[in-house]
């Protein structure tokens, strides 16, 4: 059983939508944050329009005042342009870190004091296989996901004694628009399947099921960890 409501960034994306769906089917209320609505809302889902590229505006939403938020999933992710570091603009590098890391920092900093009082809280970051390895033409994205994992582990070490857990999931390539990147690399999906030991690409629902398990009230001993869900990609 998952205790309390769930706040999720990037809830309109492929993985985020699948996470919201599996939670709402259990009658769990979800507060979804994204730049815009691009699908119908699920039952028990509330949408907040926030551009995470401006993380300082997050505090205007005063999340501690929202009823019973005991879980925060940072699923928002931005890859930026698929270029080498010399071609990457300073603004693109900053924007990627704003969305992939800094916005999580601003939200979690608001929630942690309340969680400490309640002696309970779940933070879960959706990182990437590129939090473990690097990749050509993805220096900013890979760097931000490495940083997210370090952030998550440090939060787990710092707040674990207060009944708060902090974990990461690092998916491999997922069958979403962002995951496939066909506009950047021709036959990318085919190449991914060939290089993955499991010889398949993940569906968003497979990531959502792992999220559901980690958020469960009985998974409280899982803390400061990074779960790779990549079909064995980072093992080779």
Secondary structure by P-SEA (a helix, b strand, c coil): ccccbbbbcccccaaaaaaaaaaaaacbbbbcccccccccccccbbbbbcccccccccccccccccccccbbbccccccccccccccccaaaaaaaaacccaaaaaaaaacaaaaaaaccbbbbbbccccccccccccaaaaaaaaaaaaaaaaaaaacccccbbbbbbbbcccccccccccccccaaaaaaaaaccccccccaaaaaaaaaaaacccccccccbbbbcccccccc
